[in-house]
Amino acid sequence: MVYTVNQLAKLAGVSVRTLHYYNDIGLLNPEFRGPNGYRQYGEKTAVRLQQIMFFRELDFSLDEIRRILEQPDFDVLEALVAHKILLAKKEERIRTLLKTVDKTISKLKGETSMEIKDYYQGFSDEQIEKYRSEVRRRWGDKTLRESEERVTKMGKEGFKVLQAEFSQIFEMVNNNMSKGIESEVIQEQVARWQRWLENFSHYPNEALVGLSGEYDQNPEFKKNFTAWNKEITGFFAQAVEYYCGRAKEIR
């Protein structure tokens, strides 16, 4: 069977522009050209498009997909078997994430209770323990336990307010970095951040320096700040050191 570009796009659930782009980069070329010069696609091309879509669903880049499909020993049947296994695993993960969303919605509506680990569901045990172990290593099991207990008790509105305040603090820091770490506005935000942390646990100055250093040095922490500025964590860590050093001088 022969398909026009519009027919194949509709059949595959992609845009015509996508097929044109795949053609432009040599990833999916039409098998024929009609008398009018329009692109026409056959069964072989339709199967190749299916492979492309499977690989895209598994987060392969277009360059990676092209290299795979152009390998002389590429076997469509073997690839389909592999796709089925990987997609089944992805489906299972999505199901877990959907259950977590449902449980969170119920919790926020006040319909069910929610344990602290429920907030982590959908992520691997390794990721969860890596984060919790890092907190435990630097600040102790008591701090981790106390922090998690407070989070579970603060409720929907309380947690939303704290999230909004955290964003406000770092928005202010981001907007005033040019004034320097010693500026009044930056030092006010550091003090505000210290007060904000008291909602979770007590953080003396030494712990403040350690935590701000983690924001900057630990990739798991640092990626949470990239929406503002890739330099903000280093700047903030310096501002915290200055803040804590000044506190010692005042004493």
WOGI-V377354 format. One record per backbone hydrogen bond with DSSP energy under -1.0 kcal/mol. CO is the residue of the C=O (numbers start at 1). NH is the residue of the N-H. Records with the same first field share a line. If there is no record, write none. Layout:
CO = NH ; NH
//
This chain:
3 = 41
4 = 8
5 = 9
6 = 10
7 = 11
8 = 12
9 = 13 ; 14
15 = 19
16 = 20
17 = 21
18 = 22
19 = 23
20 = 24
21 = 25
22 = 27 ; 28
23 = 26
32 = 40
34 = 37
38 = 34
40 = 32
41 = 3
42 = 46
43 = 47
44 = 48
45 = 49
46 = 50
47 = 51
48 = 52
49 = 53
50 = 54
51 = 55
52 = 56
53 = 57
54 = 58
55 = 60
56 = 59
61 = 65
62 = 66
63 = 67
64 = 68
65 = 69
66 = 70
68 = 71
71 = 74
75 = 79
76 = 80
77 = 81
78 = 82
79 = 83
80 = 84
81 = 85
82 = 86
83 = 87
84 = 88
85 = 89
86 = 90
87 = 91
88 = 92
89 = 93
90 = 94
91 = 95
92 = 96
93 = 97
94 = 98
95 = 99
96 = 100
97 = 101
98 = 102
99 = 103
100 = 104
101 = 105
102 = 106
103 = 107
104 = 108
105 = 109
106 = 111
107 = 110
115 = 118
116 = 119
117 = 120
120 = 123
124 = 128
125 = 129
126 = 130
127 = 131
128 = 132
129 = 133
130 = 134
131 = 135
132 = 136
133 = 137
134 = 138
135 = 139
136 = 140
140 = 144
141 = 145
142 = 146
143 = 147
144 = 148
145 = 149
146 = 150
147 = 151
148 = 152
149 = 153
150 = 154
155 = 159
156 = 160
157 = 161
158 = 162
159 = 163
160 = 164
161 = 165
162 = 166
163 = 167
164 = 168
165 = 169
166 = 170
167 = 171
168 = 172
169 = 173
170 = 174
171 = 175
176 = 179
177 = 180
180 = 183
183 = 187
184 = 188
185 = 189
186 = 190
187 = 191
188 = 192
189 = 193
190 = 194
191 = 195
192 = 196
193 = 197
196 = 199
197 = 200 ; 201
204 = 208
205 = 209
206 = 210
207 = 211
208 = 212
209 = 213
210 = 214
211 = 215
212 = 216
213 = 217
214 = 218
218 = 222
219 = 223
221 = 224
222 = 225
225 = 228 ; 229
229 = 232
231 = 235
232 = 236
233 = 237
234 = 238
235 = 239
236 = 240
237 = 241
238 = 242
239 = 243
240 = 244
241 = 245
242 = 246
243 = 247
244 = 248
245 = 249
246 = 250
247 = 251
//
